[in-house]
Amino acid sequence: VQRSKELAYFIGKTKFHEIFAGRTQEEKADFFEVHRNTVQRDRKGAKRKMPKEWEKRPKNALKFTKYDKLLIRNLSLEDRYATQAQLATVFFNRRRKSISTYTLSHILREQKLCSYLQTYGQPLNENHKQRRLQWCLDRVSLTDEDWKKVMFTDESMFRECGKTRLWCIRYPWEKYEEQFIKIQKQNGGMCVMVWGGFSFECKTQLYMTELDDDRMTAQDYIKVIRYYAKDLLDTFDLDLQQDNAPIHTAEIVKDYFATQGICVWLWPPHSPDLNPIEHLWANIKHKLAGLKFTTRQEFIAKVNEEWQNYSQEILQNYIKSMPERVLKCIAAKGGWFGK
């Protein structure tokens, strides 16, 4: 104990790091006849209490000027998808100065530039944006009671392995700029497609189909509506929301809706972000990410379990978010926006 106190006093009163530069922890411990962990502990404690004049950077230490920081910022803006290691290499080639990825990241953060994962988004052209904007303008005056009278439905593909996104360097306010959007594409592969719907007062059962077989046809979709949604639509006097998938807009489907008296909302193209059920799909996929399944049946059962676990109270909060979604889409002029 006495040796430890002497060591702490010595470290606190002297330039310990300069005196023992190049020595190992074991050599320092042997000198004071203490355990090497004691040297490490007292060294950290003394460093926290070190006078400010000891914390000054040595004269021969590497410093980064304003020009260096400006160059680092410009290099990151030239290639938004460059890794920090790549930026450090380019910086060394330009300035002949070594820089660690930690220091480079710190300099970028000082200038509000950070690394983010790409944001998923649908491909939107100007026509799509105008139609999305007009749809929102037509519904900006809807009340909460109006939104409660809609059943939001959609299909989604659940894969046993998730999608990958790239890291990019950007400012926080650039999240929904086109160059940082990861365009979603419909891919095949081993997966399960599900259909579901919910309103403020009710939730359908989850319909699932394996894509190893034939994909869902218009006749299949009519059966899904008949057995999974029709009774709820009639009981709660709901309108039906669906996207513009070919099976939804087929003539036989339109005829079925007309004969059954089902009112279907018009929907703008490429607009899953306006559909609150997409938030539910994303949350379920997040919970399934990283889980291992031995059989497809086990995977399907887990998806259905997660669907059933969502209470009506949570779904009501999704419905209540619709006025805010509409306003955000209008603010983005029909473009991408955050939920």
C-alpha positions as CSV (number, residue, x, y, z in Angstrom):
1,V,0.0,0.0,0.0
2,Q,2.8,2.4,0.9
3,R,4.5,1.6,-2.4
4,S,1.3,2.4,-4.3
5,K,1.0,5.7,-2.5
6,E,4.6,6.6,-3.3
7,L,3.9,5.7,-7.0
8,A,0.8,7.8,-7.2
9,Y,2.6,10.8,-5.6
10,F,5.6,10.4,-8.0
11,I,3.3,10.2,-11.0
12,G,1.4,13.3,-9.9
13,K,4.4,15.4,-9.1
14,T,6.7,14.5,-12.0
15,K,6.6,14.1,-15.8
16,F,6.3,10.4,-15.4
17,H,5.7,9.7,-19.2
18,E,8.9,11.5,-20.2
19,I,11.1,9.8,-17.6
20,F,9.9,6.3,-18.4
21,A,9.4,6.8,-22.1
22,G,10.1,3.5,-24.0
23,R,9.8,1.3,-20.9
24,T,7.3,-1.5,-20.6
25,Q,4.6,-1.7,-17.9
26,E,6.6,-4.6,-16.3
27,E,9.8,-2.6,-16.2
28,K,8.0,0.3,-14.5
29,A,6.3,-2.0,-12.0
30,D,9.7,-3.7,-11.2
31,F,11.2,-0.3,-10.5
32,F,8.5,0.6,-7.9
33,E,8.2,-3.0,-6.7
34,V,4.4,-3.1,-7.4
35,H,2.1,-5.0,-9.7
36,R,1.9,-3.7,-13.3
37,N,-1.9,-3.1,-12.9
38,T,-1.0,-0.6,-10.1
39,V,1.1,1.3,-12.5
40,Q,-1.7,1.4,-15.1
41,R,-4.3,2.5,-12.5
42,D,-2.3,5.2,-10.9
43,R,-1.2,6.4,-14.3
44,K,-4.8,6.9,-15.4
45,G,-5.7,8.6,-12.1
46,A,-2.8,11.0,-12.4
47,K,-3.7,11.8,-16.0
48,R,-7.1,12.9,-15.0
49,K,-5.6,15.2,-12.3
50,M,-2.7,16.4,-14.5
51,P,-2.1,20.2,-14.5
52,K,-3.2,22.0,-17.6
53,E,0.3,22.9,-18.5
54,W,1.2,19.2,-18.8
55,E,-1.6,18.7,-21.3
56,K,-0.1,21.0,-23.9
57,R,0.8,19.4,-27.1
58,P,4.6,18.9,-27.5
59,K,6.3,21.2,-30.0
60,N,7.2,18.4,-32.3
61,A,3.7,16.9,-32.3
62,L,1.7,16.8,-35.6
63,K,-0.8,19.7,-35.9
64,F,-3.5,20.1,-38.5
65,T,-4.0,23.6,-39.8
66,K,-7.2,25.3,-41.0
67,Y,-6.1,24.4,-44.6
68,D,-5.7,20.7,-43.6
69,K,-9.2,20.7,-42.1
70,L,-10.6,22.5,-45.2
71,L,-8.9,19.9,-47.4
72,I,-10.4,17.0,-45.4
73,R,-13.8,18.5,-45.8
74,N,-13.5,19.0,-49.5
75,L,-12.2,15.5,-50.0
76,S,-15.2,14.1,-48.2
77,L,-17.6,16.2,-50.3
78,E,-15.9,15.1,-53.5
79,D,-16.6,11.4,-52.7
80,R,-19.5,11.0,-50.3
81,Y,-19.1,7.2,-50.2
82,A,-15.3,7.1,-49.5
83,T,-14.3,5.3,-46.3
84,Q,-12.4,7.2,-43.7
85,A,-9.3,5.0,-44.4
86,Q,-9.5,6.0,-48.1
87,L,-9.8,9.7,-47.1
88,A,-6.8,9.4,-44.8
89,T,-4.8,7.9,-47.7
90,V,-5.7,10.6,-50.1
91,F,-5.0,13.3,-47.5
92,F,-1.5,11.8,-46.9
93,N,-0.8,11.8,-50.6
94,R,-1.8,15.5,-50.8
95,R,-0.2,16.8,-47.6
96,R,2.4,14.2,-46.6
97,K,0.8,14.1,-43.2
98,S,-0.4,11.0,-41.5
99,I,-3.9,11.1,-39.9
100,S,-5.8,8.5,-38.0
101,T,-9.4,7.6,-38.9
102,Y,-10.4,8.8,-35.4
103,T,-8.9,12.2,-35.9
104,L,-10.3,12.4,-39.4
105,S,-13.8,11.6,-38.0
106,H,-13.4,14.2,-35.3
107,I,-12.5,16.9,-37.8
108,L,-15.5,16.0,-40.0
109,R,-17.8,16.1,-37.0
110,E,-16.6,19.6,-36.1
111,Q,-17.9,20.6,-39.6
112,K,-21.2,18.8,-39.1
113,L,-20.2,16.0,-41.5
114,C,-20.8,12.5,-40.2
115,S,-21.2,9.0,-41.6
116,Y,-24.7,7.7,-42.1
117,L,-26.3,4.7,-43.6
118,Q,-28.2,5.3,-46.8
119,T,-31.9,6.0,-46.5
120,Y,-34.3,3.7,-48.4
121,G,-36.6,5.4,-50.9
122,Q,-38.8,4.7,-53.9
123,P,-37.7,5.9,-57.4
124,L,-39.5,9.3,-57.9
125,N,-39.6,11.4,-61.0
126,E,-41.2,14.8,-61.3
127,N,-44.5,13.3,-62.4
128,H,-44.6,11.0,-59.3
129,K,-43.8,14.0,-57.0
130,Q,-46.5,16.1,-58.5
131,R,-49.1,13.4,-58.1
132,R,-48.0,12.7,-54.5
133,L,-48.2,16.4,-53.8
134,Q,-51.6,16.8,-55.2
135,W,-52.9,13.7,-53.3
136,C,-51.7,15.3,-50.1
137,L,-53.1,18.7,-50.9
138,D,-56.5,17.1,-51.5
139,R,-56.4,15.4,-48.0
140,V,-54.7,18.0,-45.9
141,S,-58.1,19.1,-44.5
142,L,-59.2,15.6,-43.4
143,T,-60.0,15.2,-39.7
144,D,-58.9,12.5,-37.4
145,E,-62.3,10.9,-37.7
146,D,-61.9,10.7,-41.5
147,W,-58.6,8.8,-41.2
148,K,-60.2,6.4,-38.8
149,K,-62.6,5.3,-41.6
150,V,-59.8,3.8,-43.8
151,M,-58.3,0.4,-43.8
152,F,-54.7,0.6,-44.9
153,T,-53.4,-2.6,-46.6
154,D,-50.3,-3.7,-48.3
155,E,-48.0,-6.6,-49.2
156,S,-44.5,-7.0,-48.0
157,M,-41.7,-9.4,-48.6
158,F,-39.9,-10.9,-45.6
159,R,-36.5,-12.4,-46.2
160,E,-34.4,-14.5,-43.9
161,C,-31.4,-12.2,-44.6
162,G,-31.7,-8.5,-44.6
163,K,-30.7,-5.9,-47.2
164,T,-27.4,-4.0,-47.1
165,R,-26.9,-0.2,-47.4
166,L,-23.8,1.8,-47.9
167,W,-22.3,4.3,-45.5
168,C,-22.1,7.9,-46.9
169,I,-20.7,11.1,-45.6
170,R,-23.2,13.9,-45.5
171,Y,-24.6,16.8,-43.5
172,P,-27.6,15.9,-41.2
173,W,-30.0,17.9,-43.3
174,E,-29.1,16.1,-46.5
175,K,-30.8,12.8,-45.5
176,Y,-33.5,12.9,-48.2
177,E,-31.4,14.3,-51.0
178,E,-31.5,12.0,-54.1
179,Q,-27.8,11.1,-54.1
180,F,-28.1,9.6,-50.6
181,I,-31.2,7.6,-51.2
182,K,-30.9,3.8,-51.6
183,I,-33.5,3.0,-54.3
184,Q,-35.6,0.0,-53.4
185,K,-35.9,-2.7,-56.0
186,Q,-38.1,-5.8,-56.1
187,N,-35.9,-8.9,-56.1
188,G,-36.7,-12.5,-56.1
189,G,-35.1,-15.2,-54.0
190,M,-36.1,-17.3,-51.1
191,C,-38.6,-15.3,-49.1
192,V,-42.2,-15.1,-48.0
193,M,-44.8,-12.5,-49.2
194,V,-47.4,-11.4,-46.7
195,W,-50.6,-9.3,-47.0
196,G,-52.2,-7.5,-44.1
197,G,-54.3,-4.5,-43.2
198,F,-55.5,-2.5,-40.3
199,S,-57.7,0.5,-39.4
200,F,-58.2,2.5,-36.2
201,E,-60.6,-0.1,-34.8
202,C,-59.5,-3.5,-36.3
203,K,-56.7,-5.6,-37.8
204,T,-56.9,-8.4,-40.4
205,Q,-55.3,-11.8,-40.1
206,L,-52.0,-12.1,-41.9
207,Y,-52.1,-13.8,-45.3
208,M,-48.9,-15.5,-46.5
209,T,-47.7,-17.0,-49.7
210,E,-44.4,-18.7,-50.5
211,L,-42.8,-17.2,-53.6
212,D,-41.4,-20.6,-54.5
213,D,-44.9,-21.2,-56.0
214,D,-46.7,-18.9,-58.4
215,R,-47.0,-15.3,-57.4
216,M,-50.3,-13.8,-56.2
217,T,-52.7,-13.2,-59.1
218,A,-55.7,-11.0,-59.4
219,Q,-58.0,-13.9,-58.6
220,D,-55.9,-14.7,-55.5
221,Y,-56.2,-11.0,-54.4
222,I,-60.0,-11.1,-54.7
223,K,-60.0,-14.2,-52.4
224,V,-57.7,-12.4,-49.9
225,I,-60.1,-9.4,-49.7
226,R,-63.1,-11.7,-49.5
227,Y,-61.9,-13.9,-46.7
228,Y,-59.6,-11.5,-44.8
229,A,-61.0,-8.0,-45.2
230,K,-64.6,-7.9,-46.5
231,D,-66.3,-8.6,-43.1
232,L,-64.2,-6.0,-41.4
233,L,-64.9,-3.4,-44.1
234,D,-68.6,-4.0,-43.7
235,T,-68.7,-4.1,-39.9
236,F,-66.8,-0.9,-39.4
237,D,-67.9,0.9,-42.6
238,L,-64.4,1.4,-43.9
239,D,-62.9,2.5,-47.1
240,L,-60.1,0.4,-48.6
241,Q,-56.6,1.7,-49.2
242,Q,-54.3,-0.2,-51.6
243,D,-51.3,0.7,-53.8
244,N,-51.2,0.5,-57.6
245,A,-49.8,-3.0,-58.0
246,P,-51.1,-4.7,-61.2
247,I,-53.1,-7.2,-59.3
248,H,-54.9,-4.4,-57.4
249,T,-55.9,-2.5,-60.6
250,A,-56.9,-5.4,-62.7
251,E,-60.4,-5.1,-64.3
252,I,-61.7,-8.2,-62.5
253,V,-60.7,-6.7,-59.2
254,K,-62.3,-3.4,-60.0
255,D,-65.5,-5.3,-61.0
256,Y,-65.5,-7.2,-57.7
257,F,-65.1,-4.0,-55.7
258,A,-68.0,-2.4,-57.6
259,T,-70.3,-5.3,-57.1
260,Q,-69.5,-5.6,-53.4
261,G,-69.8,-1.8,-52.8
262,I,-66.2,-1.5,-51.6
263,C,-65.0,2.1,-51.8
264,V,-61.3,2.2,-52.8
265,W,-59.0,5.2,-52.3
266,L,-57.0,6.5,-55.1
267,W,-53.3,6.2,-54.3
268,P,-50.3,8.1,-55.7
269,P,-47.5,6.1,-57.3
270,H,-44.4,5.0,-55.4
271,S,-45.8,6.2,-52.0
272,P,-45.2,3.5,-49.3
273,D,-44.0,6.3,-47.0
274,L,-47.6,7.6,-47.0
275,N,-48.9,4.3,-45.9
276,P,-48.7,3.7,-42.1
277,I,-48.6,0.0,-42.5
278,E,-45.1,0.3,-43.9
279,H,-43.9,1.5,-40.5
280,L,-45.3,-1.7,-39.0
281,W,-43.6,-3.9,-41.7
282,A,-40.3,-2.1,-40.9
283,N,-40.6,-2.8,-37.2
284,I,-41.3,-6.4,-37.7
285,K,-38.4,-6.9,-40.0
286,H,-36.1,-5.1,-37.5
287,K,-37.2,-7.6,-34.8
288,L,-36.5,-10.5,-37.2
289,A,-33.1,-9.2,-38.2
290,G,-30.3,-11.4,-37.0
291,L,-32.5,-14.3,-35.9
292,K,-31.7,-17.8,-37.3
293,F,-34.4,-20.1,-38.5
294,T,-33.9,-23.8,-39.2
295,T,-37.1,-24.2,-41.4
296,R,-39.3,-22.0,-43.5
297,Q,-42.3,-22.9,-41.4
298,E,-40.5,-21.6,-38.3
299,F,-39.7,-18.4,-40.1
300,I,-43.4,-18.0,-41.2
301,A,-44.6,-18.7,-37.7
302,K,-42.3,-16.0,-36.3
303,V,-43.6,-13.4,-38.8
304,N,-47.2,-14.2,-37.9
305,E,-46.3,-14.1,-34.2
306,E,-44.8,-10.6,-34.5
307,W,-47.9,-9.4,-36.4
308,Q,-50.2,-10.7,-33.7
309,N,-48.2,-9.1,-31.0
310,Y,-49.0,-5.5,-32.1
311,S,-51.8,-4.2,-30.0
312,Q,-54.6,-2.0,-31.5
313,E,-53.4,0.9,-29.4
314,I,-50.0,0.9,-31.3
315,L,-51.9,0.7,-34.6
316,Q,-54.0,3.6,-33.6
317,N,-50.9,5.7,-33.1
318,Y,-49.9,4.8,-36.7
319,I,-53.2,6.1,-38.0
320,K,-52.9,9.3,-35.9
321,S,-49.6,10.0,-37.7
322,M,-51.3,10.5,-41.1
323,P,-52.0,14.2,-40.9
324,E,-48.3,14.7,-40.0
325,R,-47.2,12.5,-43.0
326,V,-49.3,14.6,-45.3
327,L,-47.9,17.8,-44.1
328,K,-44.3,16.5,-44.4
329,C,-44.9,15.3,-48.0
330,I,-46.3,18.8,-48.9
331,A,-43.3,20.4,-47.3
332,A,-41.0,18.1,-49.4
333,K,-43.0,19.1,-52.5
334,G,-43.9,15.5,-53.1
335,G,-40.4,14.2,-52.6
336,W,-38.8,11.9,-49.9
337,F,-39.5,12.8,-46.3
338,G,-39.0,11.3,-42.9
339,K,-41.8,9.5,-41.1
